[in-house]
Every structure is written in structure tokens, then in C-alpha cells.
């Protein structure tokens, strides 16, 4: 979602869900079903029609739907901060 707060300032909100099933046949050792959840927000500022700045934050949460030994290795939390400057010619 993007919303222009002023002529120069914009707000972005986002979210996504990704799933991946790595199961191979009926083999018990080859079962894996994972999900990635992401929520994000960001601000953008247009200096002029050719230059802009932006800052964004995303929280990623990876989870496994399988139970058993080694499952915790497939689970993680990640904080991602991005700062950028853009120029258009």
C-alpha cells in the first residue's frame, strides 16, 4: 500500500506470506514445509523530480510446519533496515 502524505512525502505499508513445500515422495527424511511472513513499512521523500530519499523497515519471520529433530534450524526472525537515495535522468 502506498499513500502520499504530502506532495513530497510518501508512506508505504506491506505484507506477504510465502510458503514452500520441499517434501519428496513418502520419504520421512525428505519432509520439509516452510513459511515466510513479512511485514514492512517505509517513508519516501522527493527532493525534486530527479532525486529522492527513502527509509524502510521489514520484519521477516521464517517458520517450519514440520515437527521433529532439526526443525528449529529452519526458523528465524530477521530485522531489515534500508536507507537509499535515488537519482533519475
Wavefront OBJ file of the C-alpha trace (Angstrom):
o trace
v 0.000 0.000 0.000
v 1.318 3.472 -0.871
v -0.104 6.750 0.375
v 1.116 10.248 -0.495
v 1.069 12.188 2.774
v 2.173 15.436 1.082
v 3.455 16.358 -2.372
v 6.936 15.192 -1.364
v 6.384 12.627 1.416
v 5.023 9.113 0.871
v 4.200 6.205 3.192
v 4.441 2.530 2.218
v 2.936 -0.429 4.106
v 3.270 -4.028 3.016
v 2.932 -7.648 3.957
v 3.420 -11.032 2.356
v 3.192 -14.736 3.033
v 5.345 -17.209 1.126
v 5.146 -20.964 1.541
v 7.444 -23.662 0.198
v 6.875 -27.420 0.374
v 10.122 -29.355 -0.124
v 8.615 -32.797 0.575
v 10.000 -35.514 -1.706
v 7.710 -38.517 -2.043
v 6.973 -40.662 1.010
v 10.492 -40.499 2.453
v 10.371 -39.447 6.087
v 13.852 -37.914 5.883
v 12.845 -35.636 2.979
v 9.921 -33.756 4.524
v 10.059 -30.001 4.805
v 7.314 -27.375 4.640
v 8.293 -23.767 5.393
v 6.637 -20.338 5.507
v 7.974 -16.792 5.413
v 5.884 -13.980 6.889
v 6.899 -10.353 6.217
v 5.518 -7.009 7.377
v 7.123 -3.796 6.146
v 6.832 -0.022 6.278
v 8.714 2.831 4.686
v 8.881 6.555 4.050
v 9.965 8.234 0.829
v 10.816 11.872 0.244
v 11.027 13.502 -3.194
v 13.719 16.194 -3.125
v 12.750 17.211 -6.670
v 11.578 15.444 -9.827
v 15.025 13.844 -10.278
v 16.135 12.922 -6.746
v 14.625 11.210 -3.732
v 15.408 9.587 -0.397
v 13.766 6.611 1.279
v 13.947 4.632 4.500
v 12.260 1.271 5.038
v 11.911 -1.405 7.723
v 10.904 -5.040 7.223
v 10.397 -7.821 9.761
v 10.784 -11.333 8.323
v 9.704 -14.397 10.293
v 10.573 -17.831 8.888
v 8.801 -20.869 10.302
v 8.701 -24.587 9.597
v 5.425 -26.540 9.754
v 7.219 -29.834 10.353
v 7.931 -31.285 13.805
v 10.992 -33.290 14.704
v 14.738 -33.035 15.146
v 16.454 -30.152 13.365
v 13.272 -28.135 12.797
v 14.458 -25.167 14.871
v 17.290 -24.657 12.348
v 14.634 -23.677 9.764
v 13.117 -20.964 11.992
v 14.368 -17.388 12.182
v 13.469 -13.757 12.802
v 15.112 -11.017 10.743
v 15.008 -7.226 11.034
v 15.956 -5.398 7.843
v 16.506 -1.630 7.663
v 17.108 0.000 4.282
v 18.220 3.556 3.523
v 18.508 4.671 -0.089
v 18.948 7.640 -2.376
v 17.730 7.624 -5.965
v 18.510 9.762 -8.980
v 16.561 9.788 -12.280
v 17.938 11.182 -15.518
l 1 2 3 4 5 6 7 8 9 10 11 12 13 14 15 16 17 18 19 20 21 22 23 24 25 26 27 28 29 30 31 32 33 34 35 36 37 38 39 40 41 42 43 44 45 46 47 48 49 50 51 52 53 54 55 56 57 58 59 60 61 62 63 64 65 66 67 68 69 70 71 72 73 74 75 76 77 78 79 80 81 82 83 84 85 86 87 88 89
